[in-house]
Amino acid sequence: MPIHLHWYLPTNGDNRDVVGSGDGSQKGLAAVRSGFRAPTVDYLGGIARAAEQLGFEAVLTPTGTWCEDAWVTTAALSAVTTRLKFLVAFRPGFLSPTLAAHQAATFQRVSRGRLLLNIVTGGDPVEQRRFGDRLGHDERYARTEEFLTVLRGVSDATTPYDFHGQYYDIEQAAIPFTPYAPPEIFFGGASPAAQQVAARTVDTYLAWGETPPQIEERIARVRALAAAAGRTVSFGVRFHVLGRDTAAAAWAEADRLLDRIGDDRIAEAQRVLAASESVGQQRMVALHGGDRRNLEVYPNVWAGYGLVRGGAGTALVGSHDEVADRIEEYHRLGVDHFILSGQPHLEEAYYFAEGAGAELRRRGLTTPVEDGAQR
């Protein structure tokens, strides 16, 4: 299977330094306020148009109280793009699965089939309570599985759909819009409960960037669980990227980013992240332990982002050829989808697409791009 390259929409704002993502740190936001780029529709539209021109297949839009709403933002951006798909992240516990199916159907019709769904169950109990959600970790995943069962059931039904479960009691649900192509479902979670849900319900299982041996082990586990359920799933990984013409230039930029992060900001972010119930977040923290001295956890895999950023905390750093080599290494393990980002997201989209992305195309590893995108 070829490599699918995706980019990221910074709906919490952008900067030339590391902007936090869900770390809850007001100090962190203040630390990057100089040169801060607000997530306006005009700015995000510029990133989306660049990603489309550069040949990225889709852009991920995050979810959380720290960023703009993903559904509304991407619906607006679908009007200023023609080919680009939108991987919309949302929390399944906070709206009806029937309503989500209707939203997806409308989005597909309006965008002409350019919606992908990223299901985020949620791992921060503080943020969950902001939405009035007090379920425990494993209960949230059980609810997610029911949500996805209903979402798929309503989407695929040719007659009104009923479902009676522990969390949802649905009667006579239907989508009146035809034709309707249900979007592919992406989903992440490192816990045993999350992996069981992934194996039984989703199309693509996502992981935050870890070392190749760690990713290989997770792929093997989820693949075996899916096989036991009579299914197959594809796999994706989320990384930041920092590629330059030379390895020295790339690592110099990583050092610049690190030098701009104060010890107080690291301590505050690590305090907040330590309270997360997310197993994936715990694994991100374990890569560096809050220590800025040993951040290259595998050749060209740098954990510096995770010192202050929640969620994806690793970057691929090196020359364009080295970044392409690492992506090819993960691809050989079974990773087909690469969701990438870099700050600022507009400039780094060009660095990657014209560097490592071009090298991957030269090697014949990426999906073909449609007319109008850079080749």
C-alpha positions in Angstrom: 0.0 0.0 0.0 1.4 3.5 -0.8 2.1 6.2 1.7 -0.7 8.7 2.4 0.7 12.1 3.5 -1.5 14.4 5.5 -0.8 17.8 7.1 -2.2 19.6 10.2 -4.4 22.7 10.7 -3.2 24.7 13.8 -6.6 25.8 15.0 -5.2 27.0 18.4 -2.8 29.3 16.6 0.7 29.2 15.1 4.2 30.5 15.8 7.8 30.0 15.0 8.2 28.4 18.4 6.5 25.3 19.9 2.8 26.1 20.5 1.2 23.9 23.1 -1.6 21.6 22.2 -4.0 20.8 25.0 -1.3 21.1 27.7 -3.6 23.6 29.6 -0.7 25.9 30.3 -1.5 29.6 30.3 2.2 30.2 30.8 2.9 28.2 27.7 0.5 30.3 25.6 2.1 33.5 27.0 5.6 32.1 26.1 4.7 32.0 22.4 2.6 35.2 22.2 5.4 37.1 20.4 4.9 36.5 16.7 1.7 34.5 17.4 -0.5 33.9 14.4 -4.2 33.7 15.3 -6.2 30.8 13.8 -8.3 33.0 11.5 -10.1 31.6 8.5 -7.8 33.6 6.3 -4.6 32.1 7.8 -5.9 28.6 8.1 -7.2 28.9 4.5 -3.7 29.7 3.4 -2.4 26.6 5.0 -5.1 24.5 3.5 -4.6 25.8 0.0 -0.8 25.3 0.4 -1.4 21.7 1.6 -3.6 21.1 -1.4 -1.2 22.6 -3.9 1.7 20.7 -2.4 0.0 17.3 -2.8 -1.1 16.4 0.8 -4.1 14.2 0.8 -5.8 15.6 3.8 -5.4 17.9 6.8 -6.1 17.0 10.4 -8.1 19.4 12.5 -7.8 18.8 16.3 -10.5 18.9 18.9 -10.5 20.3 22.4 -11.4 23.4 24.5 -8.0 24.9 23.5 -8.8 25.2 19.8 -11.5 26.3 17.4 -14.3 23.8 16.6 -13.2 21.3 14.0 -16.6 20.9 12.2 -17.2 24.6 11.8 -13.7 25.4 10.8 -13.3 22.7 8.2 -16.7 23.4 6.7 -15.6 26.9 6.1 -12.3 25.8 4.6 -14.0 23.3 2.2 -15.2 26.3 0.3 -11.7 27.6 -0.4 -10.2 24.2 -1.5 -11.3 21.7 -4.2 -9.4 18.4 -3.7 -8.1 18.5 -0.1 -9.8 16.2 2.4 -10.5 17.2 6.0 -9.8 14.8 8.9 -12.2 16.2 11.5 -11.4 15.2 15.1 -14.3 15.2 17.6 -15.3 13.7 20.9 -18.0 11.0 20.5 -19.5 11.3 24.0 -20.7 14.9 23.5 -23.2 14.5 20.7 -25.7 11.9 19.4 -24.3 9.4 17.0 -27.3 10.0 14.8 -26.6 13.7 14.7 -22.9 13.0 13.9 -24.1 10.8 11.0 -26.3 13.7 9.7 -23.4 16.1 10.1 -21.1 13.8 8.2 -23.7 13.3 5.4 -24.2 17.0 5.0 -20.4 17.6 5.0 -19.9 14.9 2.4 -22.5 16.5 0.1 -21.3 20.0 0.6 -17.6 19.1 0.1 -18.2 16.5 -2.6 -16.9 13.6 -0.5 -13.9 15.2 1.3 -14.6 14.2 4.9 -12.6 11.8 7.1 -13.5 11.3 10.8 -11.0 11.2 13.7 -12.6 9.8 16.8 -11.0 11.2 20.0 -12.4 9.5 23.1 -10.5 11.8 25.5 -7.9 11.2 28.2 -7.8 14.3 30.3 -10.3 14.1 33.1 -10.2 17.9 33.7 -11.1 18.6 30.1 -13.8 15.9 30.1 -15.4 17.5 33.1 -15.6 20.8 31.2 -18.0 19.0 28.9 -19.9 17.4 31.9 -18.4 14.0 31.2 -17.5 12.0 34.4 -17.2 8.5 33.0 -14.0 6.6 33.8 -11.4 5.7 31.2 -12.6 2.3 30.1 -16.2 3.4 30.3 -15.5 6.1 27.8 -14.1 3.6 25.3 -17.1 1.4 25.8 -19.3 4.3 25.0 -17.2 5.1 22.0 -17.7 1.6 20.6 -21.5 2.0 20.9 -21.2 5.4 19.3 -19.3 4.0 16.3 -21.7 1.0 16.1 -24.7 3.4 15.8 -22.8 5.8 13.5 -22.0 3.0 11.1 -25.5 1.5 11.5 -27.3 4.7 10.7 -24.9 5.5 7.8 -25.3 2.0 6.2 -29.0 1.5 6.8 -31.5 1.3 4.0 -34.4 1.3 6.4 -34.8 3.1 9.7 -32.2 2.0 12.2 -32.7 0.9 15.9 -30.1 0.3 18.6 -30.5 -0.5 22.2 -27.3 -0.4 24.3 -26.0 0.8 27.6 -25.2 4.3 26.5 -27.5 4.9 23.5 -31.1 4.0 22.9 -31.9 4.8 19.2 -35.2 4.3 17.4 -36.0 4.8 13.7 -32.8 6.7 12.8 -32.2 7.4 9.2 -30.3 9.7 6.9 -32.6 11.1 4.2 -29.8 12.4 1.9 -28.8 10.2 -1.0 -26.4 9.3 -2.3 -24.2 9.3 0.8 -20.7 7.9 1.1 -19.8 7.3 4.8 -16.4 8.7 5.6 -13.5 6.6 6.7 -12.9 6.5 10.5 -9.6 7.1 12.1 -9.1 6.4 15.8 -6.2 6.4 18.3 -5.6 5.1 21.8 -2.8 3.2 23.4 -4.7 1.4 26.2 -6.0 -2.2 25.9 -9.6 -0.8 25.9 -8.8 1.5 23.1 -7.1 -1.2 21.0 -10.1 -3.5 21.4 -12.4 -0.8 20.1 -10.0 -0.1 17.2 -9.8 -3.7 16.2 -13.6 -4.1 16.1 -14.8 -0.8 14.6 -12.4 1.5 12.8 -10.7 1.8 9.4 -7.4 3.2 10.5 -5.6 3.0 13.9 -3.5 6.0 14.8 -0.5 6.3 17.1 1.5 9.3 18.2 5.1 9.0 17.0 7.2 6.5 19.0 10.3 4.6 18.0 10.0 2.0 15.3 10.2 -1.0 17.7 7.4 0.5 19.8 5.2 1.2 16.8 5.9 -2.3 15.4 4.8 -3.9 18.6 1.5 -1.9 18.7 0.8 -2.7 15.0 1.3 -6.4 15.7 -1.1 -6.3 18.7 -3.9 -4.4 17.0 -3.5 -6.4 13.8 -3.9 -9.6 15.8 -7.0 -8.2 17.7 -8.6 -7.2 14.4 -7.9 -10.6 12.8 -9.6 -12.2 15.8 -12.6 -10.0 15.1 -12.6 -11.0 11.4 -11.4 -7.6 10.3 -8.4 -5.7 9.0 -7.3 -2.2 9.8 -4.7 0.2 8.3 -2.3 2.1 10.5 -1.2 5.7 10.8 1.3 7.7 12.8 1.4 11.4 13.9 4.7 13.2 13.8 6.0 16.8 13.6 8.7 17.2 11.0 11.8 19.4 10.8 13.7 18.7 7.6 16.3 20.8 6.0 18.9 20.6 3.2 21.4 19.3 5.7 21.2 17.4 9.0 23.2 20.2 10.7 20.7 22.8 9.7 17.8 20.7 10.9 19.3 20.0 14.3 20.3 23.7 14.6 16.6 24.5 14.2 15.6 21.9 16.8 18.2 23.5 19.2 16.7 26.9 18.5 13.2 25.6 19.4 14.6 24.0 22.6 16.4 27.1 23.6 13.2 29.1 23.4 11.5 26.8 26.0 12.1 27.8 29.6 12.4 25.4 32.5 9.4 26.9 34.2 7.3 26.2 31.1 8.5 22.6 31.0 7.7 22.0 34.6 4.2 23.5 34.3 3.4 21.5 31.2 4.7 18.3 32.7 2.6 18.9 35.8 -0.5 19.2 33.7 0.3 16.3 31.4 1.0 14.0 34.4 -2.7 14.2 35.4 -3.8 12.8 32.1 -5.5 9.4 32.0 -4.3 8.9 28.5 -2.0 5.9 28.1 -0.7 7.4 24.9 0.1 10.6 26.8 2.0 8.7 29.4 4.0 7.0 26.7 4.9 10.4 25.2 6.1 11.6 28.6 8.1 8.4 29.2 10.1 9.1 26.0 11.9 12.1 27.7 10.8 12.2 31.3 10.8 16.0 31.3 14.6 16.0 30.7 15.8 18.3 27.9 19.2 16.6 27.7 18.3 13.3 26.0 15.7 14.0 23.4 16.9 12.0 20.4 15.1 8.7 21.3 15.9 7.0 18.0 17.9 8.2 15.0 16.2 11.3 13.7 13.3 10.9 16.2 13.3 13.9 18.6 11.0 14.2 21.7 11.5 17.9 22.3 7.9 18.9 21.4 6.6 16.7 24.2 8.4 18.7 26.8 5.6 21.3 26.6 3.0 20.0 24.1 0.2 17.6 24.9 -0.6 14.9 22.4 1.9 14.3 19.6 5.3 15.1 21.2 7.9 13.8 18.7 9.4 15.1 15.5 11.4 13.6 12.6 14.5 15.8 12.4 17.3 15.6 9.8 18.1 16.2 6.2 15.4 15.7 3.7 16.8 12.3 2.8 17.0 11.2 6.4 13.4 12.2 7.1 12.3 10.3 4.0 14.4 7.3 5.2 12.6 7.3 8.6 9.2 7.5 7.0 10.1 4.7 4.7 11.3 2.7 7.8 7.9 3.1 9.5 6.1 2.3 6.2 7.9 -1.0 6.0 6.6 -1.8 9.5 3.0 -1.3 8.2 2.3 2.4 8.6 0.4 3.8 5.6 -0.9 7.2 6.9 1.5 9.9 8.1 -0.1 12.9 9.7 2.6 15.6 9.8 3.0 19.1 11.1 5.7 21.7 11.8 5.8 25.3 13.0 5.0 27.6 11.4 2.7 25.2 9.6 2.6 27.3 6.4 6.4 27.4 5.9 7.1 23.9 7.1 4.5 22.5 4.7 6.8 23.7 1.9 10.0 22.5 3.6 8.6 19.0 3.8 6.8 18.8 0.5 9.7 20.2 -1.5 12.2 18.1 0.5 11.4 14.8 2.0 8.0 14.6 0.3 9.7 15.0 -3.1 12.1 12.3 -2.2 9.3 9.9 -1.2 7.6 10.6 -4.6 10.9 10.0 -6.4 11.1 6.6 -4.6 7.5 5.8 -5.8 6.2 5.5 -2.3 3.4 8.1 -2.1 -0.1 8.1 -3.5 -0.5 9.9 -6.8 -1.8 13.5 -6.5 -4.6 14.8 -8.7 -4.4 17.5 -11.3 -3.5 20.9 -9.8 -1.2 19.5 -7.1 2.5 19.7 -7.2 4.2 16.6 -8.5 
